[in-house]
């Protein structure tokens, strides 16, 4: 296995594992939602903290699953024209769209997310709601981490498409 293939495998495997680990958040998320519905609708006494925790768990799950979703090409896309092209032409279009749209977006997301997270850490920012001050700086850290993992996955995909163009495999 060449060094490039090892690097691609490392990127893909890392995003696979991170995505699957964060997918496990769906279990406590489900229990918290059921708990919130039970306390709100049945007992008539909702808790303050569950809604905040639900939002943060869902946000972390949603963001950290994005690189895994990209790995399996499951993001929403409109490929009306590209689907009619040959695989090689489609690979060229994909490479160009990654270079023109995807990488600039992810780099901006990383830069802005990093600034956003650092400010939040400096302030030890908390979400103040009705007596429950949940820290939100860990969640804001997920933004640049997700952008970084998306960037790596994008590199992996572009390199695979370049290899496909050279080898037709």
Beta strands, then each sheet from edge to edge (+ up, - down):
strand 1: 126-129
strand 2: 132-135
sheet 1: 1+ 2-
end
